[in-house]
Amino acid sequence: EVILLGDFNEELTSFSGIGQLATACCLADLFSIRLGTSEKPATYQRGPRRIDYALISPALLPHVHSAGYDPFGYRIPTDHRGLYIDFKTESIFSQDLTPLASPDQRDFISTAPGTIENYVTAKMTYLLAHNITERMQTLNDLTQPDDDLAESLDRDFQRASQHAAKKCRRVKQAPWSPKLAEAWAHLHFYRIANTAISTQVDISLAAQKLRNKWQSLPSEFPTDPVEIQRGYNIALSMLKTVRQEARAHRDEHLERKAAMYAALEETGKSKVLRRLIRAETQHRIYNKIKYLRNRENGTAGLTTLKIPKNIDLNATENIKELPDTLSTSNNESMDRLVPAYLSSEESGITMRDSRRSLTDRQTSDHGSRNSDIANNLGSQIVLRSNKARRN
């Protein structure tokens, strides 16, 4: 099935490019069907025409729960109306959807520079190493189904995705503290010792600088590979232990420094450190709240959308003035103005009940006849489905 949305900069007619595309692909003009008119509303702020469309396959029409246009400038600054479509996911997919992890729990994000290229490269490298092209060609050439081969290909595609995600995984930085810095210094000390042996380069100056800063480092520069490896393993184990308690070490360090400055009567420095401690504590609390909310919702990013109901299509100023929350004590006002917002506890209704479109109440007779319209599209659809299929 096809869902095509956008600003097409032309009206949907039998002679326009988008009209011919809709006819060729057997796509229905969703808003023309739901609103009962193909001319209104104007979707471009400096013109009277409707040039923004949602074209979908007729088979999807019965699964549309709500749809509508936004007032100009309602959610984002633009000279076009925004639009939204709410599908009935239970009926369209016939199964429960896999919940999305919150952004801070994902292996990588697509907006990070180079992430997409690294992901694609790692995934293709894995697939090619497992002869995916040849195996797919073998499956394609078969005259009889081979379920085992198909299942093995599916497993390798899944493993390739997991492999690529791990390659792009973001490393969480541990909070800095002197103990963490010292643990890294020990690991770095044995790394440069190993480099000195493998490259035969004199790096005693770099080792001396580390020893001058961190007195706990060995006084003698190791030259035995076995001793270096043993020291490296100990340093790595120490670093892992310190990183597990990194937050506690940082809090202890900041508290100790703040107390020291207070004892020295340097109140300015002590206040700065206290504010830093308070800010970091608040940041952790808000991150925890965000994580818990995302985990409860089972989704991430834009999780709610205010969609008022029983409001005139062209009453854009009224829509903009709707409150973010509404008291449950006034049931009459709620029925007139209820915005789909936040949670069922605040509004006294469920999200599914409240997510009615800007025009659903106004044109409920159209929404209730979706199945009939899907079978008898008439002039509401830009195409003649049967004619297009015959052509």
Backbone torsions as a table, in degrees:
resi	resn	phi	psi	omega
1	GLU	NA	158.4	-173.7
2	VAL	-123.5	137.8	170.9
3	ILE	-127.8	115.5	-176.5
4	LEU	-124.2	114.6	-179.2
5	LEU	-123.7	149.6	175.5
6	GLY	162.7	175.6	172.3
7	ASP	-93.5	108.2	-173.4
8	PHE	-99.9	-1.8	173.3
9	ASN	57.1	24.9	174.6
10	GLU	-161.0	156.0	179.2
11	GLU	-76.7	156.1	-177.1
12	LEU	-88.4	94.5	178.3
13	THR	-128.2	171.9	-179.7
14	SER	-68.9	-15.2	-178.4
15	PHE	-101.6	-15.6	-177.6
16	SER	-77.6	160.0	179.8
17	GLY	-63.1	-43.3	-178.7
18	ILE	-70.4	-31.1	176.5
19	GLY	-65.8	-42.6	178.6
20	GLN	-66.9	-36.4	177.4
21	LEU	-64.8	-44.0	179.6
22	ALA	-62.0	-40.2	179.3
23	THR	-66.0	-44.9	-177.7
24	ALA	-64.4	-33.4	-176.4
25	CYS	-99.6	4.6	178.4
26	CYS	57.5	54.8	-178.6
27	LEU	-109.7	144.7	-179.5
28	ALA	-102.7	143.7	175.7
29	ASP	-82.1	100.1	-171.8
30	LEU	-58.3	-49.0	-174.4
31	PHE	-71.8	-30.0	174.7
32	SER	-62.1	-37.9	179.3
33	ILE	-71.4	-47.1	-174.2
34	ARG	-74.7	-32.6	-178.4
35	LEU	-91.0	-15.1	179.1
36	GLY	78.6	12.1	177.9
37	THR	-148.9	145.2	179.7
38	SER	-100.2	2.5	-174.5
39	GLU	-108.9	-30.4	-176.2
40	LYS	-115.1	155.5	-2.8
41	PRO	-87.0	166.6	173.2
42	ALA	-68.3	133.0	-176.4
43	THR	-106.7	-3.0	177.6
44	TYR	-113.3	127.4	-170.4
45	GLN	-63.7	-27.7	-176.1
46	ARG	-107.5	32.0	178.7
47	GLY	-165.0	162.6	-176.7
48	PRO	-93.4	4.9	-170.8
49	ARG	-98.2	157.2	172.8
50	ARG	-98.1	109.6	-175.8
51	ILE	-123.7	5.1	176.8
52	ASP	-113.3	125.7	-171.2
53	TYR	-132.3	159.2	168.2
54	ALA	-122.3	106.7	-178.7
55	LEU	-105.3	123.6	-176.4
56	ILE	-134.8	161.4	176.2
57	SER	-66.3	138.3	-179.4
58	PRO	-54.3	-30.9	-179.2
59	ALA	-64.2	-19.3	-178.7
60	LEU	-86.9	-14.5	-175.4
61	LEU	-55.7	-44.9	-180.0
62	PRO	-64.7	-15.7	-176.5
63	HIS	-95.6	1.6	179.0
64	VAL	-82.0	119.9	179.5
65	HIS	-83.6	-46.7	177.9
66	SER	-155.5	156.6	179.6
67	ALA	-161.0	151.7	179.8
68	GLY	-177.7	171.7	174.7
69	TYR	-100.9	146.2	174.3
70	ASP	-86.9	159.0	169.0
71	PRO	-64.3	159.5	178.4
72	PHE	-63.0	134.0	177.0
73	GLY	66.7	22.4	-174.0
74	TYR	-75.6	-49.8	-177.3
75	ARG	-106.8	-40.8	-178.8
76	ILE	-131.9	150.4	179.8
77	PRO	-73.5	108.6	-180.0
78	THR	-159.6	157.8	179.1
79	ASP	-93.1	12.5	175.3
80	HIS	-118.1	154.3	173.3
81	ARG	-71.7	138.8	168.7
82	GLY	-76.1	160.1	176.9
83	LEU	-139.7	157.0	-179.3
84	TYR	-143.1	151.7	174.2
85	ILE	-134.9	129.7	177.6
86	ASP	-113.1	110.8	-179.7
87	PHE	-90.7	151.4	172.5
88	LYS	-81.3	94.6	-173.8
89	THR	-63.8	-30.0	-178.7
90	GLU	-64.6	-39.5	-177.6
91	SER	-85.7	-32.6	-175.2
92	ILE	-75.0	-31.5	-179.1
93	PHE	-105.7	-15.0	178.6
94	SER	57.3	26.5	177.4
95	GLN	-166.7	164.5	177.9
96	ASP	-70.8	140.6	179.6
97	LEU	-83.3	149.4	176.6
98	THR	-72.6	123.8	-179.3
99	PRO	-66.2	142.1	179.2
100	LEU	-84.3	141.8	175.2
101	ALA	-73.0	149.7	176.8
102	SER	-65.7	154.1	-175.5
103	PRO	-53.3	-39.2	-177.6
104	ASP	-75.5	-5.8	178.4
105	GLN	-106.1	2.0	-178.8
106	ARG	-87.7	154.5	-178.7
107	ASP	-64.6	-36.8	179.9
108	PHE	-157.4	165.3	177.4
109	ILE	-122.9	145.2	-173.7
110	SER	-72.8	-15.6	-178.4
111	THR	-84.1	-8.2	178.1
112	ALA	-73.1	134.7	-178.1
113	PRO	-57.3	130.7	175.9
114	GLY	80.3	-6.5	-175.5
115	THR	-65.3	-45.7	-177.7
116	ILE	-61.2	-46.1	-179.8
117	GLU	-61.6	-43.5	179.5
118	ASN	-64.0	-39.6	-179.3
119	TYR	-65.1	-49.4	-178.5
120	VAL	-62.4	-42.9	-180.0
121	THR	-61.7	-46.5	-179.2
122	ALA	-64.9	-39.7	-178.4
123	LYS	-67.9	-44.8	-179.9
124	MET	-66.7	-37.1	177.6
125	THR	-61.2	-42.7	178.8
126	TYR	-64.6	-45.4	-177.6
127	LEU	-65.4	-43.1	-179.8
128	LEU	-66.4	-34.8	178.0
129	ALA	-66.4	-20.4	178.8
130	HIS	-105.2	21.4	174.0
131	ASN	53.7	42.6	-174.5
132	ILE	-65.7	-35.1	-177.5
133	THR	-66.1	-47.5	-179.0
134	GLU	-65.0	-39.8	-178.7
135	ARG	-68.5	-37.0	177.1
136	MET	-67.8	-36.8	177.7
137	GLN	-66.4	-39.0	176.8
138	THR	-60.9	-44.8	178.5
139	LEU	-63.0	-39.2	-178.8
140	ASN	-67.3	-31.7	-176.3
141	ASP	-84.6	-9.3	-177.7
142	LEU	-68.7	145.6	175.0
143	THR	-95.8	-16.3	177.4
144	GLN	-123.2	145.9	-179.9
145	PRO	-60.3	142.0	174.2
146	ASP	-125.8	89.8	-174.7
147	ASP	-63.1	-37.2	-178.7
148	ASP	-64.2	-43.2	179.0
149	LEU	-65.1	-42.6	179.2
150	ALA	-62.5	-41.6	179.4
151	GLU	-66.8	-38.1	179.3
152	SER	-66.1	-36.8	176.2
153	LEU	-65.1	-42.3	179.6
154	ASP	-62.5	-41.8	178.8
155	ARG	-63.7	-40.8	-179.1
156	ASP	-68.7	-33.9	175.4
157	PHE	-64.6	-40.7	178.5
158	GLN	-66.3	-43.2	179.0
159	ARG	-65.6	-35.8	178.2
160	ALA	-63.3	-40.4	179.0
161	SER	-65.7	-42.3	179.1
162	GLN	-66.5	-39.8	178.4
163	HIS	-62.4	-45.2	-178.9
164	ALA	-66.7	-37.9	179.2
165	ALA	-63.2	-39.7	178.1
166	LYS	-65.0	-36.1	178.6
167	LYS	-64.8	-27.9	-178.3
168	CYS	-101.1	5.5	-174.8
169	ARG	-60.7	134.8	178.2
170	ARG	-78.6	135.4	178.5
171	VAL	-88.9	121.4	179.8
172	LYS	-76.0	124.3	-178.2
173	GLN	-77.7	131.1	177.1
174	ALA	-78.1	144.2	178.0
175	PRO	-58.8	136.8	-175.7
176	TRP	-73.8	144.8	171.7
177	SER	-158.1	160.6	177.3
178	PRO	-57.0	-35.6	179.8
179	LYS	-66.2	-39.1	178.0
180	LEU	-66.4	-43.3	178.9
181	ALA	-62.3	-38.5	178.6
182	GLU	-66.3	-40.2	178.2
183	ALA	-63.1	-41.4	176.6
184	TRP	-64.9	-35.9	179.7
185	ALA	-63.7	-40.3	177.9
186	HIS	-63.3	-43.8	179.7
187	LEU	-64.6	-41.5	-179.6
188	HIS	-65.8	-34.7	-180.0
189	PHE	-59.6	-45.5	-179.3
190	TYR	-76.5	-25.3	174.4
191	ARG	-65.7	-45.7	-179.7
192	ILE	-71.3	-26.7	175.1
193	ALA	-65.9	-42.0	178.1
194	ASN	-66.5	-38.3	177.8
195	THR	-63.5	-39.1	-179.7
196	ALA	-61.7	-37.2	179.8
197	ILE	-73.3	-44.6	-174.9
198	SER	-72.8	-28.8	-177.2
199	THR	-106.7	-9.3	-177.6
200	GLN	57.5	38.0	179.2
201	VAL	-107.7	138.2	179.9
202	ASP	-79.6	109.4	179.5
203	ILE	-120.8	31.1	-179.4
204	SER	-63.8	-30.7	179.7
205	LEU	-64.7	-43.1	178.2
206	ALA	-64.7	-39.1	178.5
207	ALA	-66.1	-37.9	-179.8
208	GLN	-66.3	-37.8	178.0
209	LYS	-63.2	-40.5	177.6
210	LEU	-64.1	-42.5	-179.8
211	ARG	-65.8	-35.4	179.2
212	ASN	-65.7	-33.0	-178.3
213	LYS	-85.7	-34.8	-177.2
214	TRP	-122.9	101.1	-174.9
215	GLN	-68.2	-16.8	-177.9
216	SER	-78.2	-9.4	178.5
217	LEU	-70.7	153.5	179.0
218	PRO	-56.7	140.9	-178.8
219	SER	-73.0	-26.0	179.8
220	GLU	-106.5	139.7	179.3
221	PHE	-78.8	119.8	-175.6
222	PRO	-70.1	144.1	178.4
223	THR	-125.3	-12.7	179.6
224	ASP	-83.5	123.0	-179.0
225	PRO	-56.2	-38.2	179.6
226	VAL	-65.5	-43.3	179.2
227	GLU	-65.0	-39.4	179.6
228	ILE	-64.5	-44.3	-179.4
229	GLN	-64.3	-40.7	178.8
230	ARG	-64.7	-43.8	178.4
231	GLY	-64.3	-37.5	178.7
232	TYR	-63.8	-44.2	-179.8
233	ASN	-63.0	-40.3	178.4
234	ILE	-65.2	-43.1	-179.2
235	ALA	-65.0	-39.0	179.2
236	LEU	-65.5	-41.6	178.2
237	SER	-64.1	-40.3	178.8
238	MET	-64.6	-39.9	179.3
239	LEU	-63.3	-43.6	178.7
240	LYS	-60.7	-41.4	179.4
241	THR	-64.3	-44.1	-179.6
242	VAL	-65.9	-39.2	-178.8
243	ARG	-65.4	-31.9	178.2
244	GLN	-65.6	-28.6	179.6
245	GLU	-112.2	25.6	-174.0
246	ALA	-60.9	-41.8	-178.8
247	ARG	-63.6	-43.7	179.3
248	ALA	-63.6	-40.4	178.9
249	HIS	-63.5	-39.8	-179.6
250	ARG	-69.1	-43.3	179.0
251	ASP	-60.6	-42.5	178.6
252	GLU	-62.7	-41.6	180.0
253	HIS	-63.6	-46.6	-178.5
254	LEU	-66.4	-40.5	178.4
255	GLU	-63.7	-41.3	-179.9
256	ARG	-65.1	-41.4	179.4
257	LYS	-67.7	-40.8	179.1
258	ALA	-63.4	-42.3	178.1
259	ALA	-64.8	-37.8	179.4
260	MET	-62.8	-46.7	-179.8
261	TYR	-66.8	-34.4	177.4
262	ALA	-65.9	-39.7	178.0
263	ALA	-66.0	-31.8	178.4
264	LEU	-84.4	2.7	-179.5
265	GLU	61.2	28.4	172.1
266	GLU	-94.4	76.6	-171.7
267	THR	-63.9	-32.4	-179.5
268	GLY	-61.2	-49.3	-179.9
269	LYS	-66.7	-37.1	179.8
270	SER	-64.8	-40.5	179.5
271	LYS	-66.5	-38.7	178.5
272	VAL	-61.4	-44.0	179.7
273	LEU	-66.7	-37.9	177.9
274	ARG	-64.5	-39.8	177.5
275	ARG	-66.1	-37.2	177.6
276	LEU	-64.3	-42.5	178.3
277	ILE	-62.1	-44.1	-179.1
278	ARG	-65.1	-41.7	-179.3
279	ALA	-64.8	-42.6	179.4
280	GLU	-66.9	-36.3	177.6
281	THR	-65.0	-44.6	178.3
282	GLN	-62.9	-39.3	179.7
283	HIS	-61.9	-41.5	178.7
284	ARG	-65.8	-39.4	-179.4
285	ILE	-64.8	-45.9	-179.1
286	TYR	-65.4	-37.7	176.8
287	ASN	-64.1	-37.3	179.0
288	LYS	-67.4	-42.6	178.1
289	ILE	-61.8	-44.0	179.4
290	LYS	-60.8	-42.9	179.6
291	TYR	-63.0	-45.1	-178.3
292	LEU	-65.5	-38.9	178.6
293	ARG	-66.0	-44.1	179.4
294	ASN	-64.9	-37.8	179.5
295	ARG	-66.8	-38.1	179.7
296	GLU	-69.0	-40.4	-178.7
297	ASN	-75.7	-22.9	-178.8
298	GLY	70.0	22.9	180.0
299	THR	-151.3	-174.3	-177.1
300	ALA	-153.3	173.3	178.9
301	GLY	69.8	-133.1	178.9
302	LEU	-76.7	106.0	-174.5
303	THR	-105.7	-17.0	179.2
304	THR	-133.8	154.3	-179.6
305	LEU	-145.0	123.5	178.8
306	LYS	-77.7	119.2	178.2
307	ILE	-128.9	98.4	-178.1
308	PRO	-68.9	157.9	-179.8
309	LYS	-124.7	160.1	176.5
310	ASN	58.1	37.2	178.3
311	ILE	-117.8	138.9	-179.4
312	ASP	-58.9	140.3	-175.2
313	LEU	-55.9	-39.3	-175.4
314	ASN	-95.7	4.1	-178.9
315	ALA	-84.8	63.8	-173.6
316	THR	-65.7	-35.9	-179.1
317	GLU	-67.7	-38.2	177.0
318	ASN	-62.1	-38.6	-179.8
319	ILE	-64.8	-42.5	-178.2
320	LYS	-65.2	-26.8	-175.9
321	GLU	-90.9	0.3	179.2
322	LEU	-61.2	140.6	-179.5
323	PRO	-71.3	157.7	176.5
324	ASP	-74.3	-33.3	177.7
325	THR	-129.2	161.4	-176.8
326	LEU	-144.1	134.1	-179.4
327	SER	-65.4	139.7	179.5
328	THR	-80.9	-3.4	-177.9
329	SER	-77.1	-21.3	-178.6
330	ASN	-107.1	86.8	-175.3
331	ASN	-66.4	-33.5	-179.2
332	GLU	-65.1	-45.2	178.2
333	SER	-64.7	-36.0	-179.4
334	MET	-63.1	-42.1	-178.9
335	ASP	-65.6	-29.5	-179.5
336	ARG	-83.3	-36.1	-167.4
337	LEU	-119.2	-8.4	-169.3
338	VAL	-42.3	115.5	170.4
339	PRO	-88.4	140.2	176.1
340	ALA	-73.5	107.1	-170.3
341	TYR	-150.0	138.0	169.8
342	LEU	56.1	-89.4	-169.9
343	SER	-145.6	161.4	179.2
344	SER	-68.5	-24.4	-179.5
345	GLU	-66.7	-35.1	-177.1
346	GLU	-78.1	-41.7	-173.6
347	SER	-95.3	-15.3	-179.6
348	GLY	80.6	9.1	178.4
349	ILE	-135.3	166.0	179.4
350	THR	-84.0	156.6	178.5
351	MET	-59.9	-40.1	-178.7
352	ARG	-66.4	-38.1	178.3
353	ASP	-68.0	-35.4	-173.1
354	SER	-84.6	-20.2	-174.2
355	ARG	-81.2	67.4	174.4
356	ARG	-99.5	147.8	-173.2
357	SER	-79.0	170.0	177.0
358	LEU	-56.7	-28.7	-173.2
359	THR	-119.6	-1.8	-174.1
360	ASP	-61.9	-46.1	-179.2
361	ARG	-66.1	-38.5	-177.8
362	GLN	-66.0	-32.5	-176.3
363	THR	-125.6	43.8	-175.3
364	SER	-63.7	-27.0	178.9
365	ASP	-67.0	-30.8	176.5
366	HIS	-72.6	-42.7	-177.7
367	GLY	-64.4	-33.8	-177.8
368	SER	-76.8	-12.0	-178.5
369	ARG	-107.0	22.9	-176.8
370	ASN	-56.2	-42.0	-177.4
371	SER	-64.5	-42.2	179.0
372	ASP	-66.1	-40.4	-179.2
373	ILE	-65.3	-37.0	180.0
374	ALA	-61.4	-31.8	-180.0
375	ASN	-87.0	-25.5	-178.4
376	ASN	-132.2	74.8	-171.4
377	LEU	-70.5	-33.9	177.8
378	GLY	56.7	-138.9	-176.5
379	SER	-79.7	-10.6	-179.0
380	GLN	-67.5	-30.8	-179.1
381	ILE	-96.2	142.7	-173.2
382	VAL	-73.5	-5.8	-174.7
383	LEU	-129.2	162.7	169.2
384	ARG	-105.1	101.5	-170.0
385	SER	-55.9	-48.1	-177.3
386	ASN	-65.7	-39.1	180.0
387	LYS	-65.3	-41.9	-180.0
388	ALA	-62.8	-40.6	180.0
389	ARG	-65.3	-39.2	179.1
390	ARG	-65.3	-36.3	179.2
391	ASN	-71.5	NA	NA
